[in-house]
Amino acid sequence: MSEPKTSLKQKMLNVLGVKKVYEEKNDALKKKIKDVKFRIEKKKKDTKIAETLDLISKL
């Protein structure tokens, strides 16, 4: 049994559909990475503030 022939147009649409899915996943990953970086920076700032307050309290 041979597979039904897929038209070139349909193949192109399939490729574009797959490309779109990968682009959406890529965008989601970029957003997640950006969010994690933001949280790390916030934690660094909070830690510096805590360290500064600790030093001030020791004076």
N, CA, C and O atoms as a Tripos MOL2 file, in Angstrom:
@<TRIPOS>MOLECULE
protein
  236   235    59     0     0
PROTEIN
NO_CHARGES

@<TRIPOS>ATOM
      1 N           0.8360   -1.1870    0.0000 N.3       1 MET1
      2 CA          0.0000    0.0000    0.0000 C.3       1 MET1
      3 C           0.8810    1.2490    0.0000 C.2       1 MET1
      4 O           1.7790    1.3980    0.8280 O.2       1 MET1
      5 N           0.6070    2.1130   -0.9220 N.am      2 SER2
      6 CA          1.3800    3.3510   -0.9580 C.3       2 SER2
      7 C           0.5720    4.4560   -0.2820 C.2       2 SER2
      8 O          -0.6580    4.4410   -0.2620 O.2       2 SER2
      9 N           1.3150    5.4160    0.2700 N.am      3 GLU3
     10 CA          0.6470    6.5370    0.9380 C.3       3 GLU3
     11 C          -0.0260    7.4120   -0.1050 C.2       3 GLU3
     12 O           0.4460    7.5000   -1.2380 O.2       3 GLU3
     13 N          -1.1120    8.0510    0.2600 N.am      4 PRO4
     14 CA         -1.7370    8.9710   -0.6900 C.3       4 PRO4
     15 C          -0.7850   10.1280   -0.9700 C.2       4 PRO4
     16 O          -0.0890   10.6000   -0.0710 O.2       4 PRO4
     17 N          -0.7600   10.5760   -2.2090 N.am      5 LYS5
     18 CA          0.1460   11.6650   -2.5730 C.3       5 LYS5
     19 C          -0.3070   12.9510   -1.8890 C.2       5 LYS5
     20 O          -1.4820   13.3150   -1.9220 O.2       5 LYS5
     21 N           0.6500   13.6210   -1.2750 N.am      6 THR6
     22 CA          0.3660   14.9040   -0.6460 C.3       6 THR6
     23 C           0.7930   15.9870   -1.6140 C.2       6 THR6
     24 O           1.9020   15.9590   -2.1480 O.2       6 THR6
     25 N          -0.0890   16.9330   -1.8340 N.am      7 SER7
     26 CA          0.2350   17.9940   -2.7810 C.3       7 SER7
     27 C           1.3450   18.8740   -2.2190 C.2       7 SER7
     28 O           1.5350   18.9630   -1.0060 O.2       7 SER7
     29 N           2.0660   19.5130   -3.1150 N.am      8 LEU8
     30 CA          3.1500   20.4060   -2.7100 C.3       8 LEU8
     31 C           2.6030   21.5210   -1.8220 C.2       8 LEU8
     32 O           3.2300   21.9090   -0.8360 O.2       8 LEU8
     33 N           1.4280   22.0270   -2.1850 N.am      9 LYS9
     34 CA          0.8100   23.0920   -1.3920 C.3       9 LYS9
     35 C           0.5460   22.6040    0.0340 C.2       9 LYS9
     36 O           0.8050   23.3290    0.9940 O.2       9 LYS9
     37 N           0.0390   21.3910    0.1720 N.am     10 GLN10
     38 CA         -0.2540   20.8430    1.4970 C.3      10 GLN10
     39 C           1.0340   20.6310    2.2890 C.2      10 GLN10
     40 O           1.0810   20.8890    3.4910 O.2      10 GLN10
     41 N           2.0860   20.1550    1.6010 N.am     11 LYS11
     42 CA          3.3760   19.9710    2.2760 C.3      11 LYS11
     43 C           3.8940   21.3010    2.8070 C.2      11 LYS11
     44 O           4.3930   21.3750    3.9300 O.2      11 LYS11
     45 N           3.7740   22.3590    1.9900 N.am     12 MET12
     46 CA          4.2280   23.6840    2.4150 C.3      12 MET12
     47 C           3.4150   24.1700    3.6180 C.2      12 MET12
     48 O           3.9690   24.7440    4.5550 O.2      12 MET12
     49 N           2.1100   23.9400    3.5880 N.am     13 LEU13
     50 CA          1.2620   24.3410    4.7150 C.3      13 LEU13
     51 C           1.6560   23.5800    5.9780 C.2      13 LEU13
     52 O           1.6790   24.1480    7.0700 O.2      13 LEU13
     53 N           1.9680   22.2890    5.8230 N.am     14 ASN14
     54 CA          2.4080   21.4820    6.9650 C.3      14 ASN14
     55 C           3.7050   22.0360    7.5470 C.2      14 ASN14
     56 O           3.8430   22.1590    8.7640 O.2      14 ASN14
     57 N           4.6590   22.3700    6.6700 N.am     15 VAL15
     58 CA          5.9450   22.9170    7.1160 C.3      15 VAL15
     59 C           5.7190   24.2370    7.8490 C.2      15 VAL15
     60 O           6.2980   24.4720    8.9090 O.2      15 VAL15
     61 N           4.8760   25.0950    7.2790 N.am     16 LEU16
     62 CA          4.5950   26.3840    7.9170 C.3      16 LEU16
     63 C           3.9120   26.1920    9.2690 C.2      16 LEU16
     64 O           4.1810   26.9320   10.2160 O.2      16 LEU16
     65 N           3.0300   25.1980    9.3550 N.am     17 GLY17
     66 CA          2.3560   24.9150   10.6240 C.3      17 GLY17
     67 C           3.3460   24.4730   11.6880 C.2      17 GLY17
     68 O           3.2820   24.9280   12.8300 O.2      17 GLY17
     69 N           4.2590   23.5880   11.3140 N.am     18 VAL18
     70 CA          5.2840   23.1110   12.2480 C.3      18 VAL18
     71 C           6.1770   24.2760   12.6620 C.2      18 VAL18
     72 O           6.5170   24.4210   13.8370 O.2      18 VAL18
     73 N           6.5540   25.1070   11.6870 N.am     19 LYS19
     74 CA          7.4070   26.2630   11.9810 C.3      19 LYS19
     75 C           6.7220   27.1870   12.9850 C.2      19 LYS19
     76 O           7.3610   27.6880   13.9100 O.2      19 LYS19
     77 N           5.4220   27.4080   12.7990 N.am     20 LYS20
     78 CA          4.6760   28.2960   13.6950 C.3      20 LYS20
     79 C           4.6610   27.7300   15.1150 C.2      20 LYS20
     80 O           4.8380   28.4710   16.0830 O.2      20 LYS20
     81 N           4.4510   26.4260   15.2380 N.am     21 VAL21
     82 CA          4.4310   25.7930   16.5600 C.3      21 VAL21
     83 C           5.7840   25.9740   17.2420 C.2      21 VAL21
     84 O           5.8430   26.3090   18.4250 O.2      21 VAL21
     85 N           6.8810   25.7520   16.4930 N.am     22 TYR22
     86 CA          8.2100   25.9110   17.0770 C.3      22 TYR22
     87 C           8.4770   27.3530   17.4720 C.2      22 TYR22
     88 O           9.0920   27.6070   18.5070 O.2      22 TYR22
     89 N           8.0170   28.3100   16.6500 N.am     23 GLU23
     90 CA          8.2060   29.7240   16.9890 C.3      23 GLU23
     91 C           7.4570   30.0710   18.2690 C.2      23 GLU23
     92 O           7.9710   30.8080   19.1110 O.2      23 GLU23
     93 N           6.2370   29.5390   18.4210 N.am     24 GLU24
     94 CA          5.4620   29.8060   19.6350 C.3      24 GLU24
     95 C           6.1530   29.2120   20.8580 C.2      24 GLU24
     96 O           6.2180   29.8500   21.9090 O.2      24 GLU24
     97 N           6.6670   27.9910   20.7210 N.am     25 LYS25
     98 CA          7.3770   27.3590   21.8410 C.3      25 LYS25
     99 C           8.6370   28.1470   22.1700 C.2      25 LYS25
    100 O           8.9640   28.3400   23.3410 O.2      25 LYS25
    101 N           9.3490   28.6060   21.1310 N.am     26 ASN26
    102 CA         10.5610   29.3850   21.3160 C.3      26 ASN26
    103 C          10.2490   30.6840   22.0540 C.2      26 ASN26
    104 O          10.9650   31.0640   22.9800 O.2      26 ASN26
    105 N           9.1710   31.3670   21.6390 N.am     27 ASP27
    106 CA          8.7740   32.6090   22.3000 C.3      27 ASP27
    107 C           8.4280   32.3570   23.7660 C.2      27 ASP27
    108 O           8.7840   33.1470   24.6410 O.2      27 ASP27
    109 N           7.7340   31.2510   24.0250 N.am     28 ALA28
    110 CA          7.3610   30.9180   25.4020 C.3      28 ALA28
    111 C           8.6080   30.6640   26.2480 C.2      28 ALA28
    112 O           8.6800   31.0950   27.3990 O.2      28 ALA28
    113 N           9.5870   29.9650   25.6760 N.am     29 LEU29
    114 CA         10.8320   29.7030   26.4030 C.3      29 LEU29
    115 C          11.5860   30.9990   26.6760 C.2      29 LEU29
    116 O          12.1090   31.2040   27.7710 O.2      29 LEU29
    117 N          11.6390   31.8770   25.6630 N.am     30 LYS30
    118 CA         12.3140   33.1640   25.8550 C.3      30 LYS30
    119 C          11.6580   33.9500   26.9820 C.2      30 LYS30
    120 O          12.3410   34.5630   27.8020 O.2      30 LYS30
    121 N          10.3230   33.9280   27.0170 N.am     31 LYS31
    122 CA          9.5880   34.6510   28.0640 C.3      31 LYS31
    123 C           9.9030   34.0480   29.4320 C.2      31 LYS31
    124 O          10.0970   34.7730   30.4080 O.2      31 LYS31
    125 N           9.9510   32.7120   29.4960 N.am     32 LYS32
    126 CA         10.2370   32.0280   30.7550 C.3      32 LYS32
    127 C          11.6510   32.3630   31.2400 C.2      32 LYS32
    128 O          11.8620   32.6290   32.4230 O.2      32 LYS32
    129 N          12.6220   32.3460   30.3080 N.am     33 ILE33
    130 CA         14.0070   32.6720   30.6530 C.3      33 ILE33
    131 C          14.0890   34.1060   31.1660 C.2      33 ILE33
    132 O          14.7650   34.3820   32.1570 O.2      33 ILE33
    133 N          13.3960   35.0130   30.4840 N.am     34 LYS34
    134 CA         13.3920   36.4200   30.8950 C.3      34 LYS34
    135 C          12.8210   36.5550   32.3060 C.2      34 LYS34
    136 O          13.3420   37.3170   33.1210 O.2      34 LYS34
    137 N          11.7490   35.8150   32.5920 N.am     35 ASP35
    138 CA         11.1130   35.8540   33.9050 C.3      35 ASP35
    139 C          12.0620   35.3320   34.9840 C.2      35 ASP35
    140 O          12.1600   35.9100   36.0670 O.2      35 ASP35
    141 N          12.7600   34.2350   34.6810 N.am     36 VAL36
    142 CA         13.7040   33.6640   35.6470 C.3      36 VAL36
    143 C          14.8460   34.6450   35.9020 C.2      36 VAL36
    144 O          15.2460   34.8450   37.0490 O.2      36 VAL36
    145 N          15.3770   35.2620   34.8380 N.am     37 LYS37
    146 CA         16.4450   36.2510   35.0060 C.3      37 LYS37
    147 C          15.9730   37.4090   35.8770 C.2      37 LYS37
    148 O          16.7100   37.8880   36.7390 O.2      37 LYS37
    149 N          14.7310   37.8580   35.6450 N.am     38 PHE38
    150 CA         14.1720   38.9550   36.4260 C.3      38 PHE38
    151 C          14.1000   38.5650   37.9010 C.2      38 PHE38
    152 O          14.4550   39.3540   38.7770 O.2      38 PHE38
    153 N          13.6340   37.3320   38.1730 N.am     39 ARG39
    154 CA         13.5220   36.8870   39.5660 C.3      39 ARG39
    155 C          14.8930   36.7770   40.2250 C.2      39 ARG39
    156 O          15.0420   37.0890   41.4070 O.2      39 ARG39
    157 N          15.9000   36.3310   39.4620 N.am     40 ILE40
    158 CA         17.2580   36.2340   40.0060 C.3      40 ILE40
    159 C          17.7710   37.6290   40.3590 C.2      40 ILE40
    160 O          18.3370   37.8300   41.4330 O.2      40 ILE40
    161 N          17.5740   38.5990   39.4500 N.am     41 GLU41
    162 CA         18.0060   39.9750   39.7110 C.3      41 GLU41
    163 C          17.2950   40.5370   40.9390 C.2      41 GLU41
    164 O          17.9130   41.2070   41.7660 O.2      41 GLU41
    165 N          15.9970   40.2630   41.0550 N.am     42 LYS42
    166 CA         15.2280   40.7620   42.1990 C.3      42 LYS42
    167 C          15.7790   40.1610   43.4860 C.2      42 LYS42
    168 O          15.9200   40.8550   44.4930 O.2      42 LYS42
    169 N          16.0890   38.8750   43.4480 N.am     43 LYS43
    170 CA         16.6220   38.2110   44.6400 C.3      43 LYS43
    171 C          17.9810   38.8110   45.0150 C.2      43 LYS43
    172 O          18.2720   39.0080   46.1940 O.2      43 LYS43
    173 N          18.8170   39.1010   44.0000 N.am     44 LYS44
    174 CA         20.1160   39.7300   44.2600 C.3      44 LYS44
    175 C          19.9230   41.0760   44.9440 C.2      44 LYS44
    176 O          20.6080   41.3950   45.9160 O.2      44 LYS44
    177 N          18.9710   41.8740   44.4180 N.am     45 LYS45
    178 CA         18.7080   43.1940   45.0020 C.3      45 LYS45
    179 C          18.2110   43.0540   46.4300 C.2      45 LYS45
    180 O          18.6620   43.7730   47.3220 O.2      45 LYS45
    181 N          17.2780   42.1250   46.6530 N.am     46 ASP46
    182 CA         16.7390   41.9070   47.9970 C.3      46 ASP46
    183 C          17.8500   41.4800   48.9520 C.2      46 ASP46
    184 O          17.8800   41.9120   50.1050 O.2      46 ASP46
    185 N          18.7620   40.6350   48.4770 N.am     47 THR47
    186 CA         19.8780   40.1840   49.3030 C.3      47 THR47
    187 C          20.7850   41.3520   49.6510 C.2      47 THR47
    188 O          21.2230   41.4830   50.7950 O.2      47 THR47
    189 N          21.0730   42.2150   48.6560 N.am     48 LYS48
    190 CA         21.9200   43.3830   48.9230 C.3      48 LYS48
    191 C          21.2580   44.3110   49.9280 C.2      48 LYS48
    192 O          21.9260   44.8400   50.8170 O.2      48 LYS48
    193 N          19.9470   44.5150   49.7950 N.am     49 ILE49
    194 CA         19.2220   45.3690   50.7400 C.3      49 ILE49
    195 C          19.3050   44.7670   52.1380 C.2      49 ILE49
    196 O          19.5450   45.4810   53.1110 O.2      49 ILE49
    197 N          19.1080   43.4670   52.2370 N.am     50 ALA50
    198 CA         19.1670   42.7870   53.5340 C.3      50 ALA50
    199 C          20.5640   42.9140   54.1380 C.2      50 ALA50
    200 O          20.7060   43.1730   55.3330 O.2      50 ALA50
    201 N          21.5990   42.7290   53.3060 N.am     51 GLU51
    202 CA         22.9750   42.8570   53.7990 C.3      51 GLU51
    203 C          23.2440   44.2760   54.2720 C.2      51 GLU51
    204 O          23.8780   44.4770   55.3080 O.2      51 GLU51
    205 N          22.7690   45.2580   53.5220 N.am     52 THR52
    206 CA         22.9700   46.6610   53.8840 C.3      52 THR52
    207 C          22.2630   46.9720   55.1990 C.2      52 THR52
    208 O          22.8410   47.6110   56.0780 O.2      52 THR52
    209 N          21.0260   46.5260   55.3380 N.am     53 LEU53
    210 CA         20.2900   46.7570   56.5850 C.3      53 LEU53
    211 C          20.9830   46.0690   57.7570 C.2      53 LEU53
    212 O          21.0150   46.6040   58.8650 O.2      53 LEU53
    213 N          21.5350   44.8850   57.5100 N.am     54 ASP54
    214 CA         22.2610   44.1560   58.5480 C.3      54 ASP54
    215 C          23.4850   44.9530   58.9930 C.2      54 ASP54
    216 O          23.7550   45.0710   60.1880 O.2      54 ASP54
    217 N          24.2270   45.5010   58.0230 N.am     55 LEU55
    218 CA         25.4040   46.3100   58.3510 C.3      55 LEU55
    219 C          25.0060   47.5620   59.1240 C.2      55 LEU55
    220 O          25.6740   47.9440   60.0840 O.2      55 LEU55
    221 N          23.9150   48.1990   58.7020 N.am     56 ILE56
    222 CA         23.4540   49.4120   59.3850 C.3      56 ILE56
    223 C          23.0590   49.0840   60.8210 C.2      56 ILE56
    224 O          23.3370   49.8570   61.7380 O.2      56 ILE56
    225 N          22.4120   47.9430   61.0150 N.am     57 SER57
    226 CA         21.9630   47.5790   62.3630 C.3      57 SER57
    227 C          23.1470   47.2930   63.2860 C.2      57 SER57
    228 O          23.0210   47.4070   64.5050 O.2      57 SER57
    229 N          24.2910   46.9250   62.7170 N.am     58 LYS58
    230 CA         25.4750   46.6320   63.5270 C.3      58 LYS58
    231 C          26.2000   47.8970   63.9590 C.2      58 LYS58
    232 O          27.0370   47.8510   64.8600 O.2      58 LYS58
    233 N          25.8890   49.0390   63.3240 N.am     59 LEU59
    234 CA         26.5670   50.2950   63.6710 C.3      59 LEU59
    235 C          26.1340   50.8140   65.0200 C.2      59 LEU59
    236 O          26.6090   51.8600   65.4610 O.2      59 LEU59
@<TRIPOS>BOND
     1     1     2 1
     2     2     3 1
     3     3     4 2
     4     3     5 am
     5     5     6 1
     6     6     7 1
     7     7     8 2
     8     7     9 am
     9     9    10 1
    10    10    11 1
    11    11    12 2
    12    11    13 am
    13    13    14 1
    14    14    15 1
    15    15    16 2
    16    15    17 am
    17    17    18 1
    18    18    19 1
    19    19    20 2
    20    19    21 am
    21    21    22 1
    22    22    23 1
    23    23    24 2
    24    23    25 am
    25    25    26 1
    26    26    27 1
    27    27    28 2
    28    27    29 am
    29    29    30 1
    30    30    31 1
    31    31    32 2
    32    31    33 am
    33    33    34 1
    34    34    35 1
    35    35    36 2
    36    35    37 am
    37    37    38 1
    38    38    39 1
    39    39    40 2
    40    39    41 am
    41    41    42 1
    42    42    43 1
    43    43    44 2
    44    43    45 am
    45    45    46 1
    46    46    47 1
    47    47    48 2
    48    47    49 am
    49    49    50 1
    50    50    51 1
    51    51    52 2
    52    51    53 am
    53    53    54 1
    54    54    55 1
    55    55    56 2
    56    55    57 am
    57    57    58 1
    58    58    59 1
    59    59    60 2
    60    59    61 am
    61    61    62 1
    62    62    63 1
    63    63    64 2
    64    63    65 am
    65    65    66 1
    66    66    67 1
    67    67    68 2
    68    67    69 am
    69    69    70 1
    70    70    71 1
    71    71    72 2
    72    71    73 am
    73    73    74 1
    74    74    75 1
    75    75    76 2
    76    75    77 am
    77    77    78 1
    78    78    79 1
    79    79    80 2
    80    79    81 am
    81    81    82 1
    82    82    83 1
    83    83    84 2
    84    83    85 am
    85    85    86 1
    86    86    87 1
    87    87    88 2
    88    87    89 am
    89    89    90 1
    90    90    91 1
    91    91    92 2
    92    91    93 am
    93    93    94 1
    94    94    95 1
    95    95    96 2
    96    95    97 am
    97    97    98 1
    98    98    99 1
    99    99   100 2
   100    99   101 am
   101   101   102 1
   102   102   103 1
   103   103   104 2
   104   103   105 am
   105   105   106 1
   106   106   107 1
   107   107   108 2
   108   107   109 am
   109   109   110 1
   110   110   111 1
   111   111   112 2
   112   111   113 am
   113   113   114 1
   114   114   115 1
   115   115   116 2
   116   115   117 am
   117   117   118 1
   118   118   119 1
   119   119   120 2
   120   119   121 am
   121   121   122 1
   122   122   123 1
   123   123   124 2
   124   123   125 am
   125   125   126 1
   126   126   127 1
   127   127   128 2
   128   127   129 am
   129   129   130 1
   130   130   131 1
   131   131   132 2
   132   131   133 am
   133   133   134 1
   134   134   135 1
   135   135   136 2
   136   135   137 am
   137   137   138 1
   138   138   139 1
   139   139   140 2
   140   139   141 am
   141   141   142 1
   142   142   143 1
   143   143   144 2
   144   143   145 am
   145   145   146 1
   146   146   147 1
   147   147   148 2
   148   147   149 am
   149   149   150 1
   150   150   151 1
   151   151   152 2
   152   151   153 am
   153   153   154 1
   154   154   155 1
   155   155   156 2
   156   155   157 am
   157   157   158 1
   158   158   159 1
   159   159   160 2
   160   159   161 am
   161   161   162 1
   162   162   163 1
   163   163   164 2
   164   163   165 am
   165   165   166 1
   166   166   167 1
   167   167   168 2
   168   167   169 am
   169   169   170 1
   170   170   171 1
   171   171   172 2
   172   171   173 am
   173   173   174 1
   174   174   175 1
   175   175   176 2
   176   175   177 am
   177   177   178 1
   178   178   179 1
   179   179   180 2
   180   179   181 am
   181   181   182 1
   182   182   183 1
   183   183   184 2
   184   183   185 am
   185   185   186 1
   186   186   187 1
   187   187   188 2
   188   187   189 am
   189   189   190 1
   190   190   191 1
   191   191   192 2
   192   191   193 am
   193   193   194 1
   194   194   195 1
   195   195   196 2
   196   195   197 am
   197   197   198 1
   198   198   199 1
   199   199   200 2
   200   199   201 am
   201   201   202 1
   202   202   203 1
   203   203   204 2
   204   203   205 am
   205   205   206 1
   206   206   207 1
   207   207   208 2
   208   207   209 am
   209   209   210 1
   210   210   211 1
   211   211   212 2
   212   211   213 am
   213   213   214 1
   214   214   215 1
   215   215   216 2
   216   215   217 am
   217   217   218 1
   218   218   219 1
   219   219   220 2
   220   219   221 am
   221   221   222 1
   222   222   223 1
   223   223   224 2
   224   223   225 am
   225   225   226 1
   226   226   227 1
   227   227   228 2
   228   227   229 am
   229   229   230 1
   230   230   231 1
   231   231   232 2
   232   231   233 am
   233   233   234 1
   234   234   235 1
   235   235   236 2
@<TRIPOS>SUBSTRUCTURE
     1 MET1         2 RESIDUE 1 A MET
     2 SER2         6 RESIDUE 1 A SER
     3 GLU3        10 RESIDUE 1 A GLU
     4 PRO4        14 RESIDUE 1 A PRO
     5 LYS5        18 RESIDUE 1 A LYS
     6 THR6        22 RESIDUE 1 A THR
     7 SER7        26 RESIDUE 1 A SER
     8 LEU8        30 RESIDUE 1 A LEU
     9 LYS9        34 RESIDUE 1 A LYS
    10 GLN10       38 RESIDUE 1 A GLN
    11 LYS11       42 RESIDUE 1 A LYS
    12 MET12       46 RESIDUE 1 A MET
    13 LEU13       50 RESIDUE 1 A LEU
    14 ASN14       54 RESIDUE 1 A ASN
    15 VAL15       58 RESIDUE 1 A VAL
    16 LEU16       62 RESIDUE 1 A LEU
    17 GLY17       66 RESIDUE 1 A GLY
    18 VAL18       70 RESIDUE 1 A VAL
    19 LYS19       74 RESIDUE 1 A LYS
    20 LYS20       78 RESIDUE 1 A LYS
    21 VAL21       82 RESIDUE 1 A VAL
    22 TYR22       86 RESIDUE 1 A TYR
    23 GLU23       90 RESIDUE 1 A GLU
    24 GLU24       94 RESIDUE 1 A GLU
    25 LYS25       98 RESIDUE 1 A LYS
    26 ASN26      102 RESIDUE 1 A ASN
    27 ASP27      106 RESIDUE 1 A ASP
    28 ALA28      110 RESIDUE 1 A ALA
    29 LEU29      114 RESIDUE 1 A LEU
    30 LYS30      118 RESIDUE 1 A LYS
    31 LYS31      122 RESIDUE 1 A LYS
    32 LYS32      126 RESIDUE 1 A LYS
    33 ILE33      130 RESIDUE 1 A ILE
    34 LYS34      134 RESIDUE 1 A LYS
    35 ASP35      138 RESIDUE 1 A ASP
    36 VAL36      142 RESIDUE 1 A VAL
    37 LYS37      146 RESIDUE 1 A LYS
    38 PHE38      150 RESIDUE 1 A PHE
    39 ARG39      154 RESIDUE 1 A ARG
    40 ILE40      158 RESIDUE 1 A ILE
    41 GLU41      162 RESIDUE 1 A GLU
    42 LYS42      166 RESIDUE 1 A LYS
    43 LYS43      170 RESIDUE 1 A LYS
    44 LYS44      174 RESIDUE 1 A LYS
    45 LYS45      178 RESIDUE 1 A LYS
    46 ASP46      182 RESIDUE 1 A ASP
    47 THR47      186 RESIDUE 1 A THR
    48 LYS48      190 RESIDUE 1 A LYS
    49 ILE49      194 RESIDUE 1 A ILE
    50 ALA50      198 RESIDUE 1 A ALA
    51 GLU51      202 RESIDUE 1 A GLU
    52 THR52      206 RESIDUE 1 A THR
    53 LEU53      210 RESIDUE 1 A LEU
    54 ASP54      214 RESIDUE 1 A ASP
    55 LEU55      218 RESIDUE 1 A LEU
    56 ILE56      222 RESIDUE 1 A ILE
    57 SER57      226 RESIDUE 1 A SER
    58 LYS58      230 RESIDUE 1 A LYS
    59 LEU59      234 RESIDUE 1 A LEU
